[in-house]
Amino acid sequence: MHPLNLALFDALAAGFAPSPAVLQLASAIALGSSWACAALLAWAAWRRAAQRPCVLAVLAAGGAASLVSQEIAASVGMPRPFMMGLSPAHVPHGLRAGLPSTHASVMFTMAFMLLLRRSMRDVGLIILAAALATGWARIHVGIHFPFDVAAGALLGAAIAAALFAMQAIAPRLAPQAAAALARPLRALADGRAGPCLVMVFVLVAAWVGSNTPGTVGPGMLEEDGPVEKGTVLLYLAAVLCLPMVRMASLSRLDRTAIGVLLLAFAAREADWHLAHFGAAGLLDAPLPRVLAGAAILALIAAAAGWLARRAWSASRAMRSWRKWRPEAATSLTFVVVIGAAVILDQLPASLVGQPDLFTAGSSATFRSYLMHSFEEILELALPVLALLAILQARLGGSRDPAPGGIARSYA
């Protein structure tokens, strides 16, 4: 461990005798800053329609930064401060390597990308300030060293620079890219695309579960791991796509209700409820949090009720399965996959089996990894299906085999 890294950590961390007020502030920033940045990006996409593709690209870059940083961290294997006994972990965190910081990598990537775009520099400056505050907060609560945050900032700068260079040469490749995308878009516009996509995810889940922990590291599927973070980011991307595309089949209220449910799924996947209400649940939280949680649940229930009513009316109008629009078939597939994921999550331990940590090849360990892989990867399929349904609604369910059929749907 570098002496400068330890000296900076001693100066910034709360340690074993924290100030309660400062620790409470740092914990709130460490746990809530990513959601605040997501809300800021959603506001920017809502208020600045011309910048919505930029916001979506920034979110995609943040997802890529998350995956890259976690792969680097797993390869480097640098322990976190609380793992070395230098400080308590003042917020819950898994026992994973910490260099580079994933939070810093994602937030600095997004900040630098926004700063490179003149019309979004004000948002970029706010996210840059949030990234700096988050870096300090995660050091203060004992889950990162200063060098972890610095490495995340350097990785974010490198990813932003690489994407900026790619953007500079993209106009030369645009005609070829459009021609190459015509056939895949025609395939995605078909109602069978959703079930076929789920089958691909099922095969991937079977392979991952069968090759864990050998070829695939167990950290890929754990809480707050790459698959879970990718799922959250894809949900947020789907929410941003809703106002970005014109869909005649959906009213503004429909889009709002869908956005509320997608945000609820993202919050559930990110364990937002555990971070804010604890394992004891909503009823044991302080009264202000109980009221806030009740209001959120009421909003989610109203959105779900509205969409259920709309879906029932649409299904009665389309009595034959063959008359269903592609996005309707994909939405039904979404519901089926939710049911499968819930069943896998609720399987009794006697059926799955408890992993035998002393016998790597035991059948209980194999079943446990396999069922966990199916659960996590099917949950990853859900936001992908949501994005597919939005794309199909945008394409208008066109079955025109000519390349111009897809192009006309964007006119």
Residue pairs with C-beta under 8 A, 6 or more apart in sequence:
2 147
5 145
5 146
5 147
6 86
6 145
8 145
8 146
8 147
9 81
9 86
9 87
9 139
9 145
9 146
12 136
12 139
12 140
12 146
13 81
13 86
13 87
13 139
13 140
13 141
13 142
14 22
14 23
14 26
14 87
14 90
14 140
14 141
14 142
15 86
15 87
15 142
16 87
16 88
18 90
22 140
23 90
23 140
23 141
25 137
26 90
26 136
26 137
26 140
26 141
27 90
27 91
27 137
27 141
29 133
29 134
29 136
29 137
30 91
30 134
30 137
30 138
30 140
30 141
30 143
31 91
31 275
33 103
33 107
33 130
33 133
33 134
33 137
34 103
34 106
34 107
34 134
35 270
35 272
36 130
37 107
37 110
37 127
37 130
38 236
40 123
40 126
40 127
41 55
41 58
41 59
41 110
41 123
41 236
41 240
42 236
42 239
42 240
44 51
44 55
44 120
44 123
45 51
45 52
45 55
45 56
45 240
45 243
45 244
46 243
48 119
48 120
49 243
50 119
51 117
51 119
51 120
52 240
52 243
52 244
53 244
54 114
54 117
54 120
55 240
56 237
56 240
56 241
56 244
57 113
57 163
58 110
58 113
58 114
59 110
59 233
59 236
59 237
59 240
60 233
60 237
61 109
61 110
61 113
61 159
61 160
61 163
62 106
62 107
62 109
62 110
62 233
63 106
63 229
63 230
63 233
63 234
63 237
64 109
64 159
65 102
65 105
65 106
65 109
65 155
65 156
65 159
66 102
66 105
66 106
66 226
66 229
66 230
66 233
67 226
67 229
67 230
68 105
68 155
68 159
69 100
69 101
69 102
69 105
69 106
69 152
69 155
70 96
70 102
70 219
70 225
70 226
70 229
71 226
72 99
72 100
72 155
73 96
73 97
73 98
73 99
73 100
73 102
74 96
74 97
74 217
74 219
76 97
76 99
77 97
78 97
78 98
78 99
78 145
78 148
79 97
79 98
80 89
80 93
80 95
80 96
80 97
80 98
80 142
80 143
80 144
80 145
80 148
81 87
81 142
81 143
81 144
81 145
82 88
82 89
82 93
82 142
82 143
83 95
86 142
87 142
88 142
89 141
89 142
89 143
90 140
90 141
90 142
91 141
91 143
92 275
93 143
93 224
94 222
94 223
94 224
96 219
96 222
96 225
98 143
98 144
98 145
98 148
99 145
99 147
99 148
99 151
100 148
100 149
100 151
100 152
100 154
100 155
101 135
101 138
101 144
101 148
101 149
101 151
101 152
102 152
102 229
103 134
103 135
103 138
103 152
104 131
104 134
104 135
104 138
104 144
104 148
104 149
104 150
104 151
104 152
104 153
104 156
105 152
105 155
105 156
105 159
106 156
107 127
107 130
107 131
107 134
107 156
108 128
108 131
108 152
108 153
108 155
108 156
108 157
108 160
109 155
109 156
109 159
109 160
110 124
110 127
110 156
111 124
111 125
111 127
111 128
111 130
111 131
111 156
112 124
112 128
112 156
112 157
112 160
112 161
113 124
113 160
113 163
113 164
114 120
114 121
114 123
114 124
114 127
115 121
115 124
115 125
115 128
116 124
116 160
116 164
117 124
131 153
131 156
135 144
135 146
135 149
135 152
135 153
138 144
138 149
139 145
139 146
139 149
179 403
182 403
182 406
182 407
183 403
185 391
185 395
185 406
186 398
186 400
186 401
186 403
186 405
186 406
187 193
188 388
188 391
188 392
188 395
189 326
189 391
189 392
189 395
189 397
189 398
189 399
189 406
190 326
190 399
191 324
191 325
191 326
191 328
191 329
191 330
191 392
191 397
192 329
193 326
193 330
193 388
193 392
194 326
194 329
194 330
194 333
194 334
194 385
194 388
194 389
195 329
195 333
197 381
197 384
197 385
197 388
198 333
198 337
198 378
198 381
198 385
201 377
201 378
201 380
201 381
201 384
202 374
202 378
204 377
205 373
205 374
205 376
205 377
205 378
206 370
206 373
206 374
208 216
208 220
208 221
208 373
208 377
209 369
209 370
209 371
209 372
209 373
209 374
210 366
210 370
212 218
212 220
212 221
212 369
212 373
213 360
213 369
218 369
219 225
219 226
220 226
220 227
221 227
221 369
221 372
221 373
221 376
222 228
223 271
224 271
227 376
227 377
227 379
227 380
228 269
228 270
228 376
228 379
230 380
231 266
231 269
231 376
231 379
231 380
231 382
231 383
232 266
232 269
232 270
234 380
234 383
234 384
234 386
234 387
235 262
235 263
235 265
235 266
235 269
235 382
235 383
235 386
236 263
236 266
237 383
237 387
238 262
238 383
238 386
238 387
238 390
239 259
239 262
239 263
239 266
241 387
241 390
242 255
242 258
242 259
242 262
242 390
243 255
245 390
245 391
245 393
245 394
246 394
247 255
247 390
247 393
247 394
248 396
249 325
249 327
249 393
250 258
250 393
253 306
254 306
254 307
254 310
256 303
257 302
257 303
257 304
257 306
257 307
258 303
258 307
260 299
260 300
260 303
261 300
261 303
261 304
261 307
262 383
262 386
264 300
264 303
265 382
265 383
266 383
267 273
269 379
273 282
273 293
276 285
276 289
276 293
277 284
277 285
277 289
277 293
278 284
278 285
282 289
282 290
282 293
282 294
283 290
285 293
311 331
314 328
315 328
318 324
318 325
318 328
324 332
325 392
325 393
325 397
326 392
326 395
326 397
327 389
327 390
327 392
327 393
327 397
330 385
330 388
330 389
330 392
331 385
331 389
333 385
334 382
334 385
334 386
334 389
337 378
337 381
337 382
337 385
338 382
340 378
341 375
341 378
341 379
341 382
344 371
344 374
344 375
344 378
345 375
347 371
352 367
352 368
352 371
353 363
353 364
353 365
353 367
353 368
354 364
354 368
355 362
355 364
355 365
355 368
355 369
356 362
356 364
356 365
357 365
359 365
394 409
394 410
395 406
395 409
396 409
398 405
398 406
398 408
398 409
399 405
400 406
400 408
